[in-house]
Structures are given as structure tokens and as C-alpha cells.
Amino acid sequence: MSFNELHFHPNILKAIIACKYTKPTPAQQRAIPLILDGKDIIVSAPTGTGKTAAFVLPILQHLTQKAAHQKARVLILAPTRELATQIANVISKYAKFMSVNVVNLIGGMSYTQQKRKLSQRVDIIVATPGRLMDYMDNHKLDLSQIEILVLDEADRMLDMGFIGDVKKIVAVTKKTRQTLLFSATADDKLISILQHLLKNPIRIDLTSKENTAELIKQQLYFANNSEHKKRILLHFLNNENVFKAIVFTATKSKATSLAEQLQKLGHSAAALHGDLKQNARNTILAKLRESKIQYLIATDVAARGIDIYDITHIINFDLPRTAEDYVHRIGRTGRAGKTGIAITLSLPEEGRNIQQIEKFLGQKIERTTIAGLEPDEYQYPKPARSHTKKNTKNTKYNSNKNTFKKNGPKRSDPKTKLYKGAKKSKSYTQNLHRKQSKKKPLS
């Protein structure tokens, strides 16, 4: 299938050609015809598969078919400022030969500028739920003429607690609207919560584990402690061919601290997190995109909404909060058919987190080491074989040693003794008493 076969307006096709795109991605091939046909859809597809263009292009086509009016006709909700900004930029790119007015309502930006744009003709609003609710609460926004509603990265909105706001926003739009829900993961919980907002939606699931495995090489390195992790990280930055990387940390303070340490060592690095003002965040991302910064040290604020095609490495300095977040993090590389490398550093107490990630992925992450930086082997036992179920059924996880141990009392002599201090079970005591009674001489 080519873009010509989708019968887009000539000005849209002209923009697509200018972007040097010749063929729609699988996500676009399946979603675009349904959207053009006015259907409600639920699309689950990993990052880097062209999801944004899958709804932007048919939206622009829709706008060419009806006369413009003062009130907004399309509303696109995104969970983060970065993603909302990215969507607005994509719209501008494909609408460069059209007259389309886009307003980006996100936190950290001037209310005055946003209000000025809203006072003019508006075709598309791209917004985060929080800032949009500010305008709704102050009666400064009319969404009654919304014809198409897009919920992008809806699973992230659920994680961030925005679903209540989303429902309030949807309630003030036209009941006859077309609703498009996009998500990076196939989340049944999410769909059960939001399905009533859609009319007979058609579901498209493109979350193929095989695609992720083919495009992104995933590696797991064990470390004894935080300092050990830093030595492994520096090995990659100093010795491996890391062209451009995002290093994820668990906290804002750690992102700032690690970026400062790398800068002192001569690396081109910068921190990105939620405490930075929006203008500062935009500047940092622009520098990364233009290769003025080589390493971005970020919290999960950067896990979604950053579409930089030449990220070669993702390094999880700290593990993400959930397995889903792991998928979103590594999705910053291996985009649009390119390959990438995802490196994860894990501490002894994080064994269960790794198991949850691997269960979600449906595959084992390759364990590997660096000569001279190997971890203490005793801390990292090999995973139990899948066929030895009887050995793992009655086991208890010891978080202090990252090992599993059998339930029940330990015995130095299996027939008679318990380890000193071990708790004697009732059945054990009864059996021992019975054996001792049998040894008493008859009277």
C-alpha cells in the first residue's frame, strides 16, 4: 500500500513527499482507513511505529472536507508536555501546505500566549489534561464542537492518575464525536475503564514481542552497588560506540547528580526531569536532537513523547517502576525500523523486578558481564530451570540475599535435628514425642 492509495488531499500528499515518506507503516495501514471511515478505534502499538501520523494524517483530511469555524474541531490529549509538543510539531509538519491553526495547551508555558491563540480561530487543540482542566474550570474554553477526540498514550494517563480528568473533559464534547484511543501496550484494565467513551470500537493490536526483540538488543548487567553501576556506565561511555544515549534514573536528584559527574569527566551530558521549566526542557531536547548533547540523563518524564530517531542506546541506570515503563523506556531507541541497544543495570535486591519485566516481555533478557567489572557471583544465582517446578513450588524469596529458599525447618540431620534457634512446628514436635514414647521401657 502507498500513501496515494489512501486518497489524501493533494496538499497532504505534498507534505508527505516533502518528508520523504513513501509507504505507510503497518500501524498506519490498518488505522488510517478506519479513521477515514469515521470508526472509533483502539490501537495498541509500540513506540516508533508511526502512531502519531496514523491519526494526524486522517484528521487533516477530515479538516479539508468541512468549512472551518471559530471553535475547535479536534482535541488531542497526551499525558506529558513533551508528547503534546511532539504531536503539535508533527501536525505542523504535515499541515505545512494547509491553513490549520493548532494550539498547544501545556503546563510551564505562558497563559497569556495560550489565551491569545484561543481567542482566534482554532482547528486543533493538543493538550495535557491538567492544563486543559485549568481552562475548563475558569470557563475559558468551549469544547462543544469537538468532532474528533484522540487519547494518545492512554495507558500512561491511567498510570499518572489523569483518567478522572479525562472523563470530565470527554463529558463536555459532542456525543456524536469520533474517538480514537492509542496506547503503547495492550492493557485490558485501561480498555475496561475507557471503553464506554467509544462507540463500537475496532481494536488493533500491534504489540508484537518479536518486533521489539528484532529491533532492540536487550542486555542485563548485574552490579553489587551504586558505585559498581557507575563504573559499568563509564565503561560504556568511554569504550563502546555509544553515539547518542538516554540514561534513565529513578529520581530527579540522581539525574542531576549523575549528569554533573559526567560533565566533570568531560562528557557532553544534561539532566531532564519534571522540576525544570518547560523552556529549559525544550532547549535540552533541541540540543539532544541537534547532537549538541550526547547523553541525556533523565527520569521517566522522558520515557514518552521524545521522538529522536538517532538514539542508539538506552541505559537503565535504575530499574523502572513497572514492566510497562521498561517497554516505554527502551522504545526511545530502535525507532522507525532502526536498530538499538537497551542496557539494564540491576542490583542484588532487584531480582523480582527483573523477573516481572521478563514475564511481561515473554522472554529472557541476555545476561552478560564486562571483564574486570564482574559482580560477586554469589549474589546472582542462575535462574531455576523451567522444568524443575517441584523444586520451586514451595519456596520463599529472601530479598536480602536475592535468593530463594525452601519453606519449612532446616535440618542438620534430616532424621532428628533442627538448626539451633529454628522454630519447631506442631507436627514435628508431635512426631518427635511419638518416637521418644516408643523408646520408653514397658512397665
Buried (B, 14 or more C-beta within 10 A) or exposed (E): EEBEEBEBBEBBBBBBEEEEBEEBBBBBBBBBBBBBEEBBBBBBBBBBBBBBBBBBBBBBBBBEEEEEEEBBBBBBBBBBBBBBBBBBBBBBBBBBBBEBBBBBBBBBBEEEEBEEBBEEEBBBBBBBBBBBBBBBEEEEBBBEBBBBBBBBBBBBBBBBEBBEBBEBBBEEBBEEBBBBBBBBBBBEEBBEBBBEBBEEBBEBEBBEEEBBEEBBBBBBBBBBEEEBBBEBBBBBBEEEEBEBBBBBBBEBEBBBBBBBBBBEEEBBBBBBBEEBEBEEBBBBBEBBBEEEBBBBBBBBBBBBBBBBEEBBBBBBBBBBEBBBBBBBBBBBBBBEEBEBBBBBBBBBEBBEBBBBBBEBBEBEBEBEBEEEBBBEEEBBEEEEEEEEEEEEEEEEEEEEBBBBEEEEEEEEEEEEEBEEEBEEEEEBEEEEEEEEEEEEEEE
